[in-house]
Amino acid sequence: MRRHWEKVRVEIMYHVNRAKYAQHSDLRQELLSTENLILYGGPSTHNWSVWNGLIQMHIRKCIRAGENLSGNLLYGNKLLEELMLPLPKLKELGLPFVYPLPT
C-alpha cells in the first residue's frame, strides 16, 4: 500500500467533492439547505462515514464564504486540520470515530 495512503485518499475525496459542487449549482443549493446540521455519511468502511461528513461540512463552509470551489485547494496536514475542526462536536454527540487519524 502507498505510504500515507490514508491521508492521500482523504485529499482525493475532498478534491473530487469540491469539483462536484463547483460544477453543479443544484448540489450546492442542496448542501446549503442543510444549514448548520452536523453531516455524517451513511454506513461505510473505516472512518468514511465521518470523513464524508467532515468533507461536506467544510465544502458547505467554503460555499457560504463565497470561495471559488475550483481554487483555494488545501492539501496535506493543513487540509486534515481544517477538516477535523468539528471533531470535538462529533465526539460530544457520541458519533463514532476510529483512531488513528491519517498521517
Contact map, one row per residue, 1 for C-alpha under 8 A:
1110100000000000000000000000000000000000000000000000000000000000000000000000000000000000000000000000000
1111100000000000000000000000000000000000000000000000000000000000000000000000000000000000000000000000000
1111100000000000000000000000000000000000000000000000000000000000000000000000000000000000000000000000000
0111111100000000000000000000000000000000000000000000000000000000000000000000000000000000000000000000011
1111111110000000000000000000000000000000000000000000000000000000000000000000000000000000000000000000010
0001111111000000000000000000000000000000000000000000000000000000000000000000000000000000000000000000011
0001111111100000000000000000000000000000000000000000000000000000000000000001000100000000000000000000011
0001111111110000000000000000000000000000000000000000000000000000000000000001000000000000000000000000000
0000111111111000000000000000000000000000000000000000000000000000000000000000000000000000000000000000000
0000011111111100000000000000000000000000000000000010000000000000000000000000000000000000000000000000000
0000001111111110000000000000000000000000000000000000000000000000000000000011001000000000000000000000000
0000000111111111000000000000000000000000000000000000000000000000000000000000000000000000000000000000000
0000000011111111100000000000000000000000000000000000001000000000000000000000000000000000000000000000000
0000000001111111110000000000000000000000000000000000001000000000000000000000000000000000000000000000000
0000000000111111111000000000000000000000000000000000000000000000000000001000000000000000000000000000000
0000000000011111111100000000000000000000000000000000000000000000000000000000000000000000000000000000000
0000000000001111111110000000000000000000000000000000001100000000000000000000000000000000000000000000000
0000000000000111111111000000000000000000000000000000000000100000000011000000000000000000000000000000000
0000000000000011111111100000000000000000000000000000000000000000000011000000000000000000000000000000000
0000000000000001111111110000000000000000000000000000000000000000000000000000000000000000000000000000000
0000000000000000111111111011000000000000000000000000000000000000000010000000000000000000000000000000000
0000000000000000011111111001000000000000000000000000000000000000000111000000000000000000000000000000000
0000000000000000001111111000000000000000000000000000000000000000000000000000000000000000000000000000000
0000000000000000000111111111000000000000000000000000000000000000000000000000000000000000000000000000000
0000000000000000000011111111100000000000000000000000000000000000000000000000000000000000000000000000000
0000000000000000000000011111110000000000000000000000000000000000000000000000000000000000000000000000000
0000000000000000000010011111111000000000000000000000000000000000000000000000000000000000000000000000000
0000000000000000000011011111111100000000000000000000000000010010000000000000000000000000000000000000000
0000000000000000000000001111111110000000000000000000000000000000000000000000000000000000000000000000000
0000000000000000000000000111111111000000000000000000000000000000000000000000000000000000000000000000000
0000000000000000000000000011111111100000000000000000000100010000000000000000000000000000000000000000000
0000000000000000000000000001111111100000000000000000000000010011000000000000000000000000000000000000000
0000000000000000000000000000111111100000000000000000000000000000000000000000000000000000000000000000000
0000000000000000000000000000011111111000000000000000000000000000000000000000000000000000000000000000000
0000000000000000000000000000001111111000000000000000000000000000000000000000000000000000000000000000000
0000000000000000000000000000000001111100000000000000000000000000000000000000000000000000000000000000000
0000000000000000000000000000000001111110000000000000000000000000000000000000000000000000000000000000000
0000000000000000000000000000000000011111000000000000100010000000000000000000000000000000010000000000000
0000000000000000000000000000000000001111100000000000110110000000000000000000000000000000000000000000000
0000000000000000000000000000000000000111110000001101110000000000000000000000000000000000000000000000000
0000000000000000000000000000000000000011111100011111100000000000000000000000000000000000000000000000000
0000000000000000000000000000000000000001111100001000000000000000000000000000000000000000000000000000000
0000000000000000000000000000000000000000111110001000000000000000000000000000000000000000000000000000000
0000000000000000000000000000000000000000111111111000000000000000000000000000000000000000000000000000000
0000000000000000000000000000000000000000001111111000000000000000000000000000000000000000000000000000000
0000000000000000000000000000000000000000000111111000000000000000000000000000000000000000000000000100000
0000000000000000000000000000000000000000000111111110000000000000000000000000000000000000000000001100000
0000000000000000000000000000000000000000100111111111000000000000000000000000000000000000000000000000000
0000000000000000000000000000000000000001111111111111100000000000000000000000000000000000000000000000000
0000000000000000000000000000000000000001100000111111110000000000000000000000000000000000000000011000000
0000000001000000000000000000000000000000100000111111111000000000000000000000000000000000000000000000000
0000000000000000000000000000000000000001100000011111111100000000000000000000000000000000000000000000000
0000000000000000000000000000000000000111100000001111111110000000000000000000000000000000000000000000000
0000000000000000000000000000000000000011000000000111111111000000000000000000000000110100000000000000000
0000000000001100100000000000000000000000000000000011111111100000000000000000000000100000000000000000000
0000000000000000100000000000001000000010000000000001111111110000000000000000000000000000000000000000000
0000000000000000000000000000000000000110000000000000111111111000000000000000000000000000000000000000000
0000000000000000000000000000000000000000000000000000011111111100000000000000000001100000000000000000000
0000000000000000010000000000000000000000000000000000001111111110000000000000000000000000000000000000000
0000000000000000000000000001001100000000000000000000000111111111000000000000000000000000000000000000000
0000000000000000000000000000000000000000000000000000000011111111100000000000000000000000000000000000000
0000000000000000000000000000000000000000000000000000000001111111111010000000000000000000000000000000000
0000000000000000000000000001000100000000000000000000000000111111111110000000000000000000000000000000000
0000000000000000000000000000000100000000000000000000000000011111111000000000000000000000000000000000000
0000000000000000000000000000000000000000000000000000000000001111111000000000000000000000000000000000000
0000000000000000000000000000000000000000000000000000000000000111111100000000000000000000000000000000000
0000000000000000000000000000000000000000000000000000000000000111111110110000000000000000000000000000000
0000000000000000000001000000000000000000000000000000000000000010011111110000000000000000000000000000000
0000000000000000011011000000000000000000000000000000000000000110001111111000000000000000000000000000000
0000000000000000011001000000000000000000000000000000000000000000000111111000000000000000000000000000000
0000000000000000000000000000000000000000000000000000000000000000001111111000000000000000000000000000000
0000000000000000000000000000000000000000000000000000000000000000001111111100000000000000000000000000000
0000000000000010000000000000000000000000000000000000000000000000000011111110000000000000000000000000000
0000000000000000000000000000000000000000000000000000000000000000000000011111011000000000000000000000000
0000000000100000000000000000000000000000000000000000000000000000000000001111111100000000000000000000000
0000001100100000000000000000000000000000000000000000000000000000000000000111111100000000000000000000000
0000000000000000000000000000000000000000000000000000000000000000000000000011111110000000000000000000000
0000000000000000000000000000000000000000000000000000000000000000000000000111111111000000000000000000000
0000000000100000000000000000000000000000000000000000000000000000000000000111111111100000000000000000000
0000001000000000000000000000000000000000000000000000000000000000000000000011111111110000000000000000000
0000000000000000000000000000000000000000000000000000000000000000000000000000111111111000000000000000000
0000000000000000000000000000000000000000000000000000000001000000000000000000011111111000000000000000000
0000000000000000000000000000000000000000000000000000011001000000000000000000001111111100000000000000000
0000000000000000000000000000000000000000000000000000010000000000000000000000000111111110000000000000000
0000000000000000000000000000000000000000000000000000000000000000000000000000000011111111000000000000000
0000000000000000000000000000000000000000000000000000010000000000000000000000000000111111110000000000000
0000000000000000000000000000000000000000000000000000000000000000000000000000000000011111111000000000000
0000000000000000000000000000000000000000000000000000000000000000000000000000000000001111111100000000000
0000000000000000000000000000000000000000000000000000000000000000000000000000000000000111111110000000000
0000000000000000000000000000000000000100000000000000000000000000000000000000000000000111111111110000000
0000000000000000000000000000000000000000000000000000000000000000000000000000000000000011111111111000000
0000000000000000000000000000000000000000000000000000000000000000000000000000000000000001111111100000000
0000000000000000000000000000000000000000000000000000000000000000000000000000000000000000111111100000000
0000000000000000000000000000000000000000000000000000000000000000000000000000000000000000011111110000000
0000000000000000000000000000000000000000000000000000000000000000000000000000000000000000011111111000000
0000000000000000000000000000000000000000000000000100000000000000000000000000000000000000011001111100000
0000000000000000000000000000000000000000000000100100000000000000000000000000000000000000001000111110000
0000000000000000000000000000000000000000000001100000000000000000000000000000000000000000000000011111100
0000000000000000000000000000000000000000000000000000000000000000000000000000000000000000000000001111100
0000000000000000000000000000000000000000000000000000000000000000000000000000000000000000000000000111110
0000000000000000000000000000000000000000000000000000000000000000000000000000000000000000000000000111111
0001111000000000000000000000000000000000000000000000000000000000000000000000000000000000000000000001111
0001011000000000000000000000000000000000000000000000000000000000000000000000000000000000000000000000111
